Amino acid sequence: MKIDHLETITLRFEYADGFRYAGGQCTARVTSLVLVHTDAGAVGIGTAYSHPGLVHLIVQQQLAPLLIGEDPKDVETLWQKMYRITRWYGRKGAAMSAIGAIDTACWDLRGKSLGKPVWELLGGQRITCPAYASALLWKEPAALAEEAARLIDRGFRRVKMRLGYGGDGDREAVRAVRAAIGPRNDVMCDGSMRYSLEDATTLAEFLTENNVFWFEEPFEPEDIDSYVALSSRASPPLAAGENEFGLQGFRELIRAGALDIVQPDVSRCGGITEAKRVADLALTAGLRVAPHTWSDAVAITANAHIVAALPHGITVEFDQTGNPFIEELLVEPLVVRDGHLTLSKAPGLGIELNPMTLNRYRLIDPLHLPDGSYSDMIFGKGFL
């Protein structure tokens, strides 16, 4: 089996109303799929959550010519080839995400070739993965409480909310969600990179009192010193990593003692190969792993395969904001029951893309993305 060609697919969805969060008003969502086609007819599925135009250019103009004719099952060798050829302008950002999409697709093909699911290839023993509901953006406390209760009714046992209101607004929001889900369910809080060390320290004390499961990204990713300072004080476990790339980036966080919970994302940090390397490093350091996922159902699935294979894997993120790339992308939609996502025993990632969804949301020209706020990426000055 040899690689025949690579296909990039950009998907775009525009909300009718969107949602409010610390970064403003989200108006649309975007994600990039990369399909690795082989001469044997098998197709591997991968995903990149980054600037869609850059992902398309990197995959099609530099990586595809490098990979055509290669054996996709040799994932580690191909990863090194892609990393070395993009190192001068890569190492972080869109290049690593593009590499990761291809890498994930190659893992899918490796599993299909060997007749085994990816979680088994990674050494896993369990077919289920804990999953938490990621939602609860900026709303009034009563509306947050109502939404949190609905998420529990859908089968989740953990929910993540966004903070960044500041002062009493943060406290009122946390109290409302905590009361709505009850003491037997967990709440995580995302700081949305909006805090000074002083304010984060004060808030962390409150979060501890309210039994918050983790405190995520209170600071910008470059501010490692503040993470280290907060981690040395009384606080819920500190979590971060969605804005980090590659083993070398996570190594700095881990060496510094900045985190308790490491959050690599296959669609961001460099694919299954690199996320597993990060997870192994975290295990050596005595840290736990809970991958970030915000883009699509392919990313959720791939991250869940990793968590299912880890003794120190906690849970996987499951977007519940009404994202069709989560709910409609797969022929068999992902379902959470009693807090767990059940993975397929089928070879590879065990998923099939829904062609109707691809046709409905496909953006023909990824180099011309309409202006808007795409949650993590903003295009157009008016949306800042």
Summary of the structure (lengths in Angstrom):
residues: 384
radius of gyration: 19.8
end to end distance: 46.7
largest distance: 59.8
contacts: 1442
relative contact order: 0.17
helix: 41%
strand: 22%
